[in-house]
Each structure stands twice: as C-alpha cells, then as structure tokens.
Amino acid sequence: MKGFDYYKVTTVSQAISLLTKQGDKAAILAGGSDMLAMMKDRVEGPKLRAPQHLLDIRQVKELSYIKEQKNGLKIGATTTISEIGASPLIAGRYPLLAQAAAQVAVPQIRNVGTLGGNLCQRPRCWYFRGKAFKDCFRKGGSNCYAPSGENQYHAIFGGENCYMVCPSDMAPALAALDARVEVATAKGSKLIPVEQFYIRPGKNILRETILGPAEMVVAVEIPALAQGSKGTYLKLKERQAFDFALVSVATMVAVKGDVVTDARIVFGGIAPFPLRATGAEAALKGKKITDGTTAACEAAVKGAEPLSNNGYKVKATKGLLEQALSSLA
Ligand SMILES: Cc1cc2nc3c(=O)[nH]c(=O)nc-3n(C[C@H](O)[C@H](O)[C@H](O)COP(=O)(O)OP(=O)(O)OC[C@H]3O[C@@H](n4cnc5c(N)ncnc54)[C@H](O)[C@@H]3O)c2cc1C
C-alpha cells in the first residue's frame, strides 16, 4: 500500500474544507472495508490514483444516527449496516430495508461498513479490481474487457461502455423506498433522489455517483410510506454464505383492496446503477398483484442485452421478481 496522510475529522465542515483544499487527491474514509482494500490491492489506472489524503469521518458525531422525522426517517451516513439491520424502528417501518441490510456481506463487514460507504463503494468488476487490467475504461483507460472476456457477473442493461454492476444492496432498497441522499457541499447541502444519485457510464465513466470531489454523503432520508404499502428485498447469489448479488430486487407496492395503486421496483446486480423497472411497475398498476405478475416479469427484462456468459440473468431477473410479487400477494 502506498503511504498517505491520515486526518481524523470531527465535523462535516472540516471534511468539506479538506476535500476542497486537497481536490481529487483526497478521499473520505468511513468503515474502510472497501477503500482500504482498493488501496492495498493497488487498484489504479491512468486516471485512478490511490488517495494521498484520507479523511476519517467515523468521529463525526453528527453523522451517526437513525431518527424519526416529520414525514419519515433519517439515517446518518456513518450509521453501520449492522445498526440499520438491528433497528426496531427500521424493521417496523421499512422491513424491506432491514432485509437488504441483512443481505450485505457478513456480520464483521456489516459492523464496520457504513451506509454512506455502502452507497459509494466502488465496482466489484474483476477487470476494474484486477491489477493487470490497467486499461479499463473506469480506471481512465481505453477498453472494457467484459464483452469479450469473463462476463458472467456483468450487466445485462445499461452497459454502454462499461459492464460493471452496482454492487450495493442498500441502493436498490433505498431507491424502491423513494429515499433521498443528502449531500454536503461547500455551498450547503442538497437532497438527491437515490435514483439520480447514480450515473450511467456514458455520462461519466470515472465515477458511479453524482458526487463531485468536494462533496460527501451526510444522510439518507426515507419518506413515510403510503397506507397499504408493503415491500420485500430478495437477492440471488452464488455463494449462500455471503456474496454480491447476481440479481437482487427491491419491490414496493401500495395496495387498496386487492388492487395495486402504486409500485416501485428496483433491481441490483444487472446494471451499472440501481435499475428502476418502470415497465414492470406500469404492468402491475390497477391490477391484482397476481393478475399483473406475468406481464410485470416480461416487462422487467424487455430490452435486456446479455453478454456471452450472463444470459442466465434474464431468466433470474424474471424469476426473482415473480418470487417477490408472489410473496407480496
Ligand atoms: C468480502 C466482502 C463482501 C461484501 N459483500 C457485500 C454485499 O453482499 N452487499 C453489499 O452491498 N456490499 C458488500 N460489500 C461491500 C461493503 O458493504 C462495503 O465495503 C461497505 O458497505 C463500505 O462501507 P465503508 O463504511 O467500509 O466504506 P469505505 O470503505 O470507508 O468507503 C467506500 C467508498 O465510499 C466512499 N465514502 C464512504 N463514506 C462516504 C460518504 N459519507 N460520502 C462520500 N463518500 C463516501 C469512500 O471514499 C470510498 O470510495 C462487501 C465487501 C466485502 C469486503
């Protein structure tokens, strides 16, 4: 690992002013479960350098909390995944989020991994992570190795010039809950819907989120759910002990009588960002869940473009949504 300067910051404004001063040579350190692995493994390329300044935000007291607010719930960025998974408030109000938290890695990682870090973790694509593949687009190179390489874990939607998949379990769950990410900047803070927090590779191949170099996540706000809402988070993985999602689906429906009045369906593991399945949502609205399921599952995979080894993800996507809808019905 290359040497770096370590700063223990105690306030958000201190972190923002250091980020502003050091530019892209600095990075936030939260639980470190991803950041330090990237640094140790020397994941670098023409436009990806290990940070020279690490700003540890774990001592920032104002960032660690789960609290009720007028129209929902707010979770601070350094709240750990374990704390989210163990919160009775979250289990009671947003079981889908508790289910997603329980699916993240293993207890040791959930104990150190934070919500902000989970949302901002870097891709798990083995070409991005692999030292030998310096020419990867996402590291500032001029190639994506996935289309002609080992692509069984890669994207079937939205690949454009990079086929990594969004590795986060929390992101699709929060997008299905219509949550917003609070981002601190030098000019104050802004709230961004989770869906818009992530960007397509075609927009900027070098990063996965809208965050600029002097910006950081400080919290996530989840709105109160409409009456009659229910949801579930399902994840298909290869190793059952722990693994990143081959496909995951966060499904929220609001039901009046037997009829779906609203739906939000977001997939993980199949696109470089949490993928909202608006066609599937439309296929459910105005129908009983059971009556809309087949059309919703077909709509969810419309336009999929599997690579040579990941055609199974099309079937798996349909199957997982069918299972989610069946459990909600
Ligand atoms: C073996 C293993 C298995 C895993 N399995 C899963 C899994 O199944 N599902 C899943 O979702 N994840 C999984 N992960 C990823 C894990 O959840 C993340 O590493 C963890 O959540 C990151 O949180 P952290 O606080 O440790 O972040 P760090 O490692 O400290 O940071 C990660 C990245 O986020 C940035 N960052 C951190 N906090 C902020 C902030 N507040 N604002 C802006 N940027 C920030 C950092 O600069 C860095 O780029 C796994 C990780 C490992 C090592």
The ligand as a Tripos MOL2 file, in Angstrom:
@<TRIPOS>MOLECULE
LIG
   53    58     1     0     0
SMALL
NO_CHARGES

@<TRIPOS>ATOM
      1 C1        -15.9500   -9.6140    1.4080 C.3       1 LIG1
      2 C2        -16.9420   -8.5150    1.1480 C.ar      1 LIG1
      3 C3        -18.2480   -8.8220    0.8260 C.ar      1 LIG1
      4 C4        -19.1650   -7.8160    0.5730 C.ar      1 LIG1
      5 N1        -20.4530   -8.1370    0.2480 N.ar      1 LIG1
      6 C5        -21.3650   -7.1490    0.0400 C.ar      1 LIG1
      7 C6        -22.7200   -7.4540   -0.2470 C.ar      1 LIG1
      8 O1        -23.1270   -8.6120   -0.3110 O.2       1 LIG1
      9 N2        -23.5660   -6.4210   -0.4600 N.ar      1 LIG1
     10 C7        -23.1690   -5.1110   -0.3860 C.ar      1 LIG1
     11 O2        -23.9930   -4.2110   -0.5400 O.2       1 LIG1
     12 N3        -21.8840   -4.8070   -0.1230 N.ar      1 LIG1
     13 C8        -20.9960   -5.7850    0.1050 C.ar      1 LIG1
     14 N4        -19.6980   -5.4700    0.3850 N.ar      1 LIG1
     15 C9        -19.2850   -4.0860    0.3640 C.3       1 LIG1
     16 C10       -19.4250   -3.4750    1.7240 C.3       1 LIG1
     17 O3        -20.7820   -3.3870    2.0480 O.3       1 LIG1
     18 C11       -18.7970   -2.1190    1.6220 C.3       1 LIG1
     19 O4        -17.3920   -2.3320    1.5890 O.3       1 LIG1
     20 C12       -19.1350   -1.2330    2.7880 C.3       1 LIG1
     21 O5        -20.5070   -1.0250    2.9220 O.3       1 LIG1
     22 C13       -18.4680    0.1080    2.5700 C.3       1 LIG1
     23 O6        -18.6710    0.8850    3.7110 O.3       1 LIG1
     24 P1        -17.4180    1.5100    4.4740 P.3       1 LIG1
     25 O7        -18.0020    2.4000    5.5030 O.co2     1 LIG1
     26 O8        -16.4700    0.4700    4.9250 O.co2     1 LIG1
     27 O9        -16.8090    2.3780    3.2750 O.3       1 LIG1
     28 P2        -15.3020    2.7770    2.9550 P.3       1 LIG1
     29 O10       -14.5300    1.5840    2.5440 O.co2     1 LIG1
     30 O11       -14.7440    3.6130    4.0410 O.co2     1 LIG1
     31 O12       -15.5950    3.6890    1.6790 O.3       1 LIG1
     32 C14       -16.0600    3.1160    0.4730 C.3       1 LIG1
     33 C15       -16.1140    4.2160   -0.5950 C.3       1 LIG1
     34 O13       -17.1260    5.1370   -0.2750 O.3       1 LIG1
     35 C16       -16.5940    6.4500   -0.0880 C.3       1 LIG1
     36 N5        -17.3410    7.0080    1.0490 N.ar      1 LIG1
     37 C17       -17.5340    6.4440    2.2690 C.ar      1 LIG1
     38 N6        -18.3670    7.2010    3.0020 N.ar      1 LIG1
     39 C18       -18.6900    8.2690    2.2360 C.ar      1 LIG1
     40 C19       -19.5220    9.4060    2.4470 C.ar      1 LIG1
     41 N7        -20.1690    9.5930    3.5810 N.pl3     1 LIG1
     42 N8        -19.6340   10.2990    1.4470 N.ar      1 LIG1
     43 C20       -18.9760   10.1070    0.2730 C.ar      1 LIG1
     44 N9        -18.1860    9.0660    0.0200 N.ar      1 LIG1
     45 C21       -18.0520    8.1410    0.9920 C.ar      1 LIG1
     46 C22       -15.1170    6.2480    0.1730 C.3       1 LIG1
     47 O14       -14.3460    7.3840   -0.1880 O.3       1 LIG1
     48 C23       -14.8330    5.0250   -0.6810 C.3       1 LIG1
     49 O15       -14.6510    5.3960   -2.0270 O.3       1 LIG1
     50 C24       -18.7670   -6.4560    0.6600 C.ar      1 LIG1
     51 C25       -17.4480   -6.1400    0.9950 C.ar      1 LIG1
     52 C26       -16.5290   -7.1430    1.2320 C.ar      1 LIG1
     53 C27       -15.1250   -6.7720    1.5920 C.3       1 LIG1
@<TRIPOS>BOND
     1     1     2 1
     2     2     3 ar
     3     2    52 ar
     4     3     4 ar
     5     4     5 ar
     6     4    50 ar
     7     5     6 ar
     8     6     7 ar
     9     6    13 1
    10     7     8 2
    11     7     9 ar
    12     9    10 ar
    13    10    11 2
    14    10    12 ar
    15    12    13 ar
    16    13    14 ar
    17    14    15 1
    18    14    50 ar
    19    15    16 1
    20    16    17 1
    21    16    18 1
    22    18    19 1
    23    18    20 1
    24    20    21 1
    25    20    22 1
    26    22    23 1
    27    23    24 1
    28    24    25 2
    29    24    26 1
    30    24    27 1
    31    27    28 1
    32    28    29 2
    33    28    30 1
    34    28    31 1
    35    31    32 1
    36    32    33 1
    37    33    34 1
    38    33    48 1
    39    34    35 1
    40    35    36 1
    41    35    46 1
    42    36    37 ar
    43    36    45 ar
    44    37    38 ar
    45    38    39 ar
    46    39    40 ar
    47    39    45 ar
    48    40    41 1
    49    40    42 ar
    50    42    43 ar
    51    43    44 ar
    52    44    45 ar
    53    46    47 1
    54    46    48 1
    55    48    49 1
    56    50    51 ar
    57    51    52 ar
    58    52    53 1
@<TRIPOS>SUBSTRUCTURE
     1 LIG1         1 GROUP 0 **** ****
